[in-house]
Amino acid sequence: MTPFFFELLRDYYRVYRPKHYLFEGAEGGKYSATSLRKIFYRALQSSKIHKKASLHTLRHSFATHLLERGTDLRCIQALLGHSSSKTTEIYTHITTKGFEGISSPLDEIDGL
């Protein structure tokens, strides 16, 4: 976590003093799914992004970025709460970053 982001979180915590969740609803406790969708769509509109997106898009983006940064697929599976590795393997079809650095073991055999 960058020092800037950490400081933002620290300031947020000082002001709002969440009790149980880092980001709590107006009455405390966790946000409802409806509230989260409304917040997300307002943020999407104010950012002037015209692509179709949902909260699930954030989940996909998170997993894809982790994979592209070299995070082990099993770790991503645990973070996303997938019980099956097959579900997590969907993200391997989304990204091709890093493929250029892969060489075949056959390329390393001398004398062929």
N, C-alpha and C positions, 0 to 999 in steps of 0.2 A: 504494500500500500504506500502510495506516495505521501510525503510529509504534508503536502497541500490538502490532499483528500482526508488524511487523518485529522488535520486541524479543523476542517469543515465538520467532520463527525463529532469532534470534541465540542465545538461551538454549539452544534445542534443539541447534543446531550445536555450541556449546561443550561440551555434555554428551556427545553421541553421536559427534561427529567423523566424519561419513559420508565414505567414501572416493571413491565414484563417483556414487551417486545421493543426493539429499537425504534421502529416506526409504528406508532399506535394511532387508533382512530380518535375522534374528538372526545369520546367518552372513555377513552382508555381501551385496552384490549386490542385484539388484532382487527385489521381492516377486513371488511366483507369483500367477497369477490366482486360484487357490484361496484363498491367504492373504488377498488383497485382499477377496474376497467375504466371508470369515469376519469380517474386521475391520469391514467395512461393515455386515453384518447384526447384529453385536454392538452397534455404535453405534446402529443403527436401533432395536433392542430397548431399549437403555438410555435412548433419547430418548423412549420411549413413543409413537412415531409408529406409527400402525396402518395407514397407507396402504401399498399395495404399491409397492415401490421396488427399484431395482437400481443397480449402479454406472453403468449406461447412463443412468439417471435424472439422475445428477449431470452427465453430459455434456450432456444435453438442457437442463437448468436453466442451466448455464454459457452455452451458446449463446443461449438465450432471453434471459437477463439482458443479455448483450452487445448483442444486437439491440435490446432495449428501451432501452438507454443510448445508442443511436445509432451503434454500431460498424458500420462498413461490412461488407456481406455478404461481400465478397472477403477481408477480414481474418479474419472468422470461418471462412470456408472454409479458409484457410491454417492457422489455429490447430487446427482439427479434423482436418486432413489429408485433406480431401475432394478427390478429383481432379475431380469434376464439381460445377459450381455448382448443378445440379438437386438434389443430395443436400442441400446447405446450405439451399436454398430451402424445405425442409420447415419450417424454423423460422419463416418468414414467415407460415405458416398458423396457428401456435400463438398468436401474440401479436397483439393489436389495440391495444396501448398506443401512443399517439402519433397514432392515426388522427384524433382530434378536432382536431388542429392542422393538418391537411392541407386546403388549399383548392384549388379548381379554378382553373386559369388563366383560365377563362371568367368567374369571379367578379370578376376584376380589369379586365375590359373595360368602359370607360365608354360610355354612349350606347345600350346594348341594352335 
